[in-house]
């Protein structure tokens, strides 16, 4: 889960696995795989960083890193 903030200041959590796109119009808009959209205060870069950190915590990115290390890259 990542925590983001609506434009009205209320924080909420999203399951990052269901995030399909993150766009800036200039407000950051997150679209989920079910089509639901959320406009948030965080920047596109912050949301992307939070998603990457979430994937690392649940070991979705850890495997890729470990495989790269074994390949010598």
C-alpha positions in Angstrom: 0.0 0.0 0.0 1.1 3.6 -0.7 -0.3 6.6 1.1 -1.3 9.6 -1.0 -3.2 12.8 -0.3 -6.4 14.1 -2.0 -6.4 17.7 -3.1 -8.7 18.4 -0.1 -5.9 17.3 2.3 -7.3 13.9 3.3 -4.7 11.1 3.2 -5.6 7.6 2.0 -3.9 4.4 1.0 -3.9 2.6 -2.4 -2.8 -0.9 -3.2 0.0 -0.1 -5.7 -0.4 -3.4 -7.4 -3.7 -2.1 -8.9 -2.1 1.2 -10.3 -2.2 1.2 -14.1 -1.0 4.7 -14.8 0.3 7.8 -13.1 0.0 11.0 -15.1 0.5 14.8 -14.5 -2.1 17.2 -16.0 -0.5 19.2 -14.1 -2.2 17.6 -11.1 -1.0 14.0 -10.5 -3.7 11.6 -11.5 -3.6 7.9 -10.6 -5.6 5.4 -12.7 -6.3 2.0 -11.3 -6.8 -1.2 -13.4 -10.6 -0.9 -12.7 -10.7 2.6 -14.3 -11.1 4.5 -11.1 -9.1 7.7 -11.0 -7.6 9.7 -8.1 -6.2 13.2 -8.2 -3.5 13.6 -5.5 -1.2 16.3 -4.2 2.0 14.2 -4.5 4.2 14.7 -7.5 4.5 12.1 -10.3 8.1 11.4 -9.1 7.0 10.9 -5.5 4.2 8.5 -6.4 6.6 6.5 -8.7 9.2 6.4 -5.9 6.5 5.2 -3.4 5.4 2.5 -5.8 9.0 1.3 -6.3 9.5 1.2 -2.5 6.3 -0.8 -2.1 7.3 -3.3 -4.7 10.7 -3.7 -3.0 9.0 -4.2 0.4 6.9 -7.1 -1.0 9.9 -8.5 -2.9 8.7 -7.9 -6.4 11.8 -5.9 -7.2 14.2 -7.8 -4.9 14.2 -10.8 -7.2 15.1 -8.8 -10.3 18.0 -7.2 -8.4 19.2 -10.6 -7.1 19.1 -12.0 -10.6 21.1 -9.0 -11.9 23.7 -9.5 -9.2 24.1 -13.2 -10.2 24.5 -12.3 -13.9 27.3 -9.9 -12.9 25.6 -6.7 -14.0 
